[in-house]
Each structure stands twice: as C-alpha cells, then as structure tokens.
C-alpha cells in the first residue's frame, strides 16, 4: 500500500487535488458510488472534484466540506488542500490588471491646432453689437415708459385688498394646525424580531447563511468572536464542520452537533426549533 500523501505538491489547484484523491481512492479499491454512500456527497460533485471542474461545483463553503470529508475517508491530510482551494478561488476573483496598463501615445493622432482668427472675429462682432444696443436704449424717449408706470399704480391699487384676505387665510390655517396638534398621535411600537441567531466562533472557519429565504452569503468567522442576526421566519445555516461555532437561537443552545465535529454541518432553524428545544 502506498504512503499517505501529506506534503502538498509545488503547484496545487483543484485539478491536482482531484488527481490525488482519485489515485488514493483507486488504491483503496473504492468506487465513486461507495464514497458517495459513506460521505453523502453526490456522484456528480465527486466526479467534478476528481476532474477539477471548478465551475460545475457549488459555493466555496460546500466544496471545502466535500474535500475535507473525502480526504478524511481516504486517510489524507486535508489542510493543505483547503489552503490551495482558497488560493484558487482568490486568484479567480482578482480583477484583471490589463486595464491598468498605460495607453500608448501616438503623436500623429493629436488634432491639429486650429487658427484663432475666427474667435477674434466673433468677439469683435459681439462687442460691436453690445455698443449698438446701448446707444439705441439711451436714445429712446421717457414717454414710452409713462403708460407702464400708470399701469403699475393701478395694479397696486387693486392688490391693496390682498393683505386682508391673506391675514384671514393665515388665521384659518393656524386654527387648523392648533386643532390637529391637540389630537395625540398613536404610540409607535418598536418592531421586535421574533428570532435571533447567535454564533460564537470556535475556529477561524467559514459559514454559509440564508435569512428568511433571502439572498445567501458566505462569512469567515474569527475564533472567539460573537455574531448575531435577527429574522422573522428562520435561517438555513451551513458550517464547514459542526465544530465551527456554538449556535444559539433566542438564547437556547443547539447541541445536536456532536456527530458532525469533522463533517459538513447543515441545519434549518425557526420557531418550531424552539418548540422542540422546550419539549426536550
């Protein structure tokens, strides 16, 4: 029997990890169906892992758990595989640096300098037009504006009654505001979340969380840190192992993790979970 592979190769990716797992599986004379039955990993995921088909696999949290369980079954060290997998995902998410390269400068592409003489001609025409307008305006007789001034006086005389109407309108609005202010507003009840999920990280590891069937997200926990999320309906939690974190729902600890200390742990938490805890 060959020795266990504990030292990672110089360059590791999912393809080389899958080749190592497949070789070790064949040394044990295990079939993919046998591995799937023991690890509860689907045949499709096992084939994609061994063939290095990263795009055909689910999220990083799932793949880490699959590889850890697969390697454990075969007696292989999985820490270096997880690190290599994290690096592979990190390299795929880095932005392309090609856009940062400076563009080449081609002096032939620069536009030719245009002559400034048209601009000078336009400026001269504008100045001449302004001077002509000023001369025309000053030469007009003042009699043309006499009729306008009389019309203004007439309009002012008609609008003399407006202030009285405005005062009455303002008094009415003030009375309405006073009456409205005397009616007490109903008290606003603070919205209290019926559920609160609390995680206390036991290791620096990953979780995958869905709250109220909304969009899921991945989060790397820091050992010793405490995390809380409110919800109205419930949660769907996936941890790399059952030993990733302590789980509390509304202050009640979820203790059914003993059989998953080294395996992928999945659980759904809601108000019925609290009922089961209270009836234990």
C-alpha positions as CSV (number, residue, x, y, z in Angstrom):
1,X,0.0,0.0,0.0
2,X,1.3,3.5,-0.8
3,X,2.1,6.0,1.9
4,X,-0.4,8.8,2.7
5,X,0.1,12.0,0.8
6,X,0.8,14.6,3.4
7,X,3.2,17.0,1.6
8,X,1.4,19.2,-1.0
9,X,2.8,19.5,-4.5
10,X,4.7,22.6,-5.6
11,X,1.7,23.9,-7.5
12,X,-1.8,22.9,-6.3
13,X,-5.2,23.5,-7.7
14,X,-8.5,21.6,-7.8
15,X,-7.2,19.5,-10.8
16,X,-4.1,18.3,-8.9
17,X,-6.2,17.8,-5.7
18,X,-8.7,15.7,-7.6
19,X,-6.0,13.6,-9.2
20,X,-4.5,12.8,-5.7
21,X,-8.0,11.9,-4.3
22,X,-8.8,9.7,-7.3
23,X,-5.4,7.9,-7.1
24,X,-5.8,7.2,-3.4
25,X,-9.4,6.0,-3.9
26,X,-8.3,3.5,-6.5
27,X,-5.5,2.3,-4.2
28,X,-8.3,1.5,-1.6
29,X,-10.4,-0.1,-4.4
30,X,-13.3,2.3,-3.6
31,X,-15.8,3.1,-6.3
32,X,-17.4,6.6,-6.5
33,X,-20.7,5.0,-5.5
34,X,-19.1,3.6,-2.3
35,X,-17.6,7.0,-1.5
36,X,-20.9,8.8,-2.2
37,X,-22.8,6.4,0.1
38,X,-20.3,7.0,3.0
39,X,-19.7,10.8,2.7
40,X,-23.2,11.7,1.4
41,X,-21.6,13.6,-1.4
42,X,-23.4,13.3,-4.7
43,X,-21.8,11.4,-7.6
44,X,-21.8,14.5,-9.8
45,X,-19.9,16.5,-7.2
46,X,-17.3,13.7,-6.7
47,X,-16.7,13.4,-10.4
48,X,-16.3,17.2,-10.8
49,X,-13.8,17.3,-7.9
50,X,-11.7,14.5,-9.3
51,X,-11.8,16.1,-12.8
52,X,-11.1,19.6,-11.5
53,X,-14.3,21.1,-12.9
54,X,-14.4,24.1,-10.6
55,X,-17.2,25.9,-12.4
56,X,-19.5,22.9,-12.1
57,X,-19.3,22.8,-8.3
58,X,-21.4,24.8,-5.8
59,X,-20.1,27.5,-3.5
60,X,-16.7,27.5,-1.7
61,X,-18.1,26.6,1.7
62,X,-19.7,23.4,0.2
63,X,-16.5,22.4,-1.8
64,X,-14.3,22.8,1.3
65,X,-16.6,20.5,3.3
66,X,-16.7,17.9,0.5
67,X,-12.9,17.8,0.1
68,X,-12.3,17.6,3.9
69,X,-14.7,14.7,4.2
70,X,-13.4,12.9,1.1
71,X,-9.8,13.3,2.3
72,X,-10.7,12.0,5.8
73,X,-12.3,8.9,4.3
74,X,-9.1,8.1,2.4
75,X,-6.7,8.9,5.3
76,X,-5.2,12.0,3.7
77,X,-4.3,15.3,5.3
78,X,-6.7,18.0,4.0
79,X,-5.4,21.3,5.5
80,X,-3.1,22.0,2.5
81,X,-5.9,21.1,0.1
82,X,-8.2,23.7,1.8
83,X,-5.5,26.3,1.6
84,X,-4.8,25.6,-2.1
85,X,-8.6,25.7,-2.8
86,X,-8.9,29.1,-1.1
87,X,-6.0,30.4,-3.1
88,X,-7.6,29.1,-6.3
89,X,-10.9,30.9,-5.6
90,X,-8.9,34.1,-4.6
91,X,-7.0,34.1,-7.9
92,X,-10.3,33.7,-9.9
93,X,-11.8,36.8,-8.1
94,X,-8.9,39.2,-8.6
95,X,-9.6,42.0,-11.1
96,X,-7.8,41.9,-14.5
97,X,-4.7,44.1,-14.4
98,X,-4.7,44.7,-18.1
99,X,-6.9,47.7,-17.7
100,X,-4.3,49.4,-15.6
101,X,-1.6,49.4,-18.4
102,X,-0.9,52.9,-19.7
103,X,-2.2,53.5,-23.2
104,X,0.4,54.2,-25.9
105,X,0.9,57.7,-27.0
106,X,0.7,58.4,-30.8
107,X,1.7,62.0,-31.7
108,X,0.1,61.5,-35.1
109,X,-3.3,61.1,-33.5
110,X,-3.3,64.6,-31.9
111,X,-5.6,67.1,-33.6
112,X,-4.1,69.9,-35.5
113,X,-4.1,73.3,-33.9
114,X,-6.8,75.5,-35.4
115,X,-6.3,79.1,-36.2
116,X,-7.6,81.5,-33.6
117,X,-8.5,84.2,-36.1
118,X,-12.3,83.2,-36.3
119,X,-12.6,83.5,-32.5
120,X,-11.1,87.1,-32.7
121,X,-13.7,88.0,-35.4
122,X,-16.6,86.6,-33.4
123,X,-15.5,88.5,-30.3
124,X,-15.3,91.8,-32.2
125,X,-18.8,91.3,-33.6
126,X,-20.2,90.7,-30.1
127,X,-18.6,93.9,-28.7
128,X,-20.0,96.0,-31.6
129,X,-23.5,94.6,-31.1
130,X,-23.4,95.5,-27.4
131,X,-22.3,99.1,-28.1
132,X,-25.1,99.5,-30.7
133,X,-27.7,98.2,-28.2
134,X,-26.6,100.6,-25.5
135,X,-26.7,103.6,-27.9
136,X,-30.3,102.6,-29.0
137,X,-31.6,102.1,-25.5
138,X,-30.3,105.5,-24.2
139,X,-31.8,107.4,-27.2
140,X,-35.4,106.2,-26.5
141,X,-37.8,108.9,-25.1
142,X,-39.0,108.5,-21.5
143,X,-42.6,109.0,-22.6
144,X,-42.7,105.3,-23.7
145,X,-42.5,104.3,-20.1
146,X,-45.2,106.7,-18.7
147,X,-48.0,104.3,-19.6
148,X,-46.2,101.5,-17.9
149,X,-45.9,103.3,-14.7
150,X,-49.6,104.2,-14.6
151,X,-50.5,100.6,-15.1
152,X,-48.3,99.6,-12.2
153,X,-50.1,102.1,-9.9
154,X,-53.4,100.7,-11.0
155,X,-52.3,97.1,-10.3
156,X,-51.0,98.1,-6.8
157,X,-54.3,99.8,-6.0
158,X,-56.3,96.6,-6.9
159,X,-54.0,94.4,-4.9
160,X,-54.4,96.6,-1.7
161,X,-57.2,94.3,-0.6
162,X,-55.0,91.2,-0.8
163,X,-53.3,91.6,2.7
164,X,-56.7,91.3,4.5
165,X,-57.5,88.1,2.7
166,X,-54.0,86.7,3.4
167,X,-54.5,87.5,7.2
168,X,-57.8,85.7,7.3
169,X,-56.3,82.7,5.5
170,X,-53.3,82.6,7.9
171,X,-55.7,82.7,10.9
172,X,-57.7,79.8,9.5
173,X,-54.5,77.7,8.9
174,X,-53.3,78.5,12.4
175,X,-56.6,77.3,13.9
176,X,-56.4,74.1,11.9
177,X,-52.9,73.4,13.0
178,X,-53.8,74.0,16.6
179,X,-56.7,71.6,16.4
180,X,-54.5,69.0,14.7
181,X,-51.8,69.4,17.4
182,X,-54.3,68.6,20.2
183,X,-55.0,65.2,18.8
184,X,-52.4,62.8,20.3
185,X,-50.6,60.6,17.8
186,X,-50.8,56.9,18.4
187,X,-47.7,55.4,20.0
188,X,-45.3,53.8,17.7
189,X,-44.5,50.2,18.8
190,X,-40.9,49.2,18.1
191,X,-40.6,46.2,15.7
192,X,-39.2,43.3,17.6
193,X,-37.6,40.4,15.7
194,X,-39.2,37.1,16.8
195,X,-35.9,35.2,16.2
196,X,-32.3,35.9,16.9
197,X,-29.4,33.7,15.8
198,X,-26.2,33.9,17.7
199,X,-22.9,32.2,16.7
200,X,-19.8,32.1,18.9
201,X,-16.9,31.1,16.7
202,X,-14.8,28.2,18.0
203,X,-12.4,28.2,14.9
204,X,-11.4,30.5,12.1
205,X,-13.7,28.9,9.6
206,X,-16.4,29.6,7.0
207,X,-20.2,29.5,7.2
208,X,-23.0,29.9,4.6
209,X,-26.2,31.6,5.9
210,X,-29.6,32.3,4.4
211,X,-32.0,34.6,6.4
212,X,-35.8,34.5,5.8
213,X,-35.2,32.8,2.4
214,X,-33.4,35.9,1.1
215,X,-30.1,36.0,-0.7
216,X,-27.4,33.8,0.9
217,X,-23.9,35.0,1.8
218,X,-20.6,33.5,3.0
219,X,-18.8,34.7,6.1
220,X,-15.4,33.8,7.6
221,X,-15.7,33.7,11.4
222,X,-12.9,34.8,13.7
223,X,-12.2,32.5,16.7
224,X,-13.8,33.9,19.9
225,X,-16.0,36.5,18.1
226,X,-19.7,36.7,18.6
227,X,-22.2,37.2,15.7
228,X,-25.9,37.9,15.7
229,X,-28.6,38.1,13.0
230,X,-32.4,38.9,13.5
231,X,-35.0,37.2,11.4
232,X,-38.8,36.9,11.1
233,X,-39.2,33.4,9.8
234,X,-36.0,31.4,10.1
235,X,-32.5,30.5,8.9
236,X,-30.6,28.0,6.8
237,X,-27.1,27.5,8.2
238,X,-24.2,25.6,6.7
239,X,-20.9,25.3,8.6
240,X,-17.6,23.7,7.3
241,X,-17.8,21.4,10.4
242,X,-20.1,21.1,13.4
243,X,-17.2,22.4,15.5
244,X,-17.0,25.7,13.6
245,X,-19.2,27.7,16.1
246,X,-21.6,27.4,19.1
247,X,-25.2,28.0,17.9
248,X,-27.9,29.8,20.0
249,X,-31.4,30.5,18.9
250,X,-33.1,33.1,21.1
251,X,-30.6,32.2,23.8
252,X,-31.2,28.4,23.6
253,X,-28.1,26.4,22.5
254,X,-28.4,24.0,19.6
255,X,-26.5,21.0,20.8
256,X,-27.0,18.4,18.1
257,X,-23.6,18.9,16.6
258,X,-21.6,16.1,18.3
259,X,-21.7,13.8,15.3
260,X,-20.5,16.5,12.9
261,X,-17.3,17.7,14.5
262,X,-15.3,16.8,11.5
263,X,-18.0,16.9,8.8
264,X,-20.1,19.4,6.9
265,X,-23.0,20.6,9.2
266,X,-26.3,21.8,7.8
267,X,-29.4,22.9,9.8
268,X,-32.6,24.9,9.4
269,X,-33.7,27.0,12.4
270,X,-37.1,28.5,13.0
271,X,-39.8,28.9,15.7
272,X,-40.5,25.1,15.5
273,X,-36.9,24.5,16.5
274,X,-37.6,26.4,19.7
275,X,-40.7,24.3,20.4
276,X,-38.6,21.1,20.0
277,X,-36.0,22.5,22.4
278,X,-38.6,23.5,25.0
279,X,-40.1,20.0,24.9
280,X,-36.8,18.1,25.3
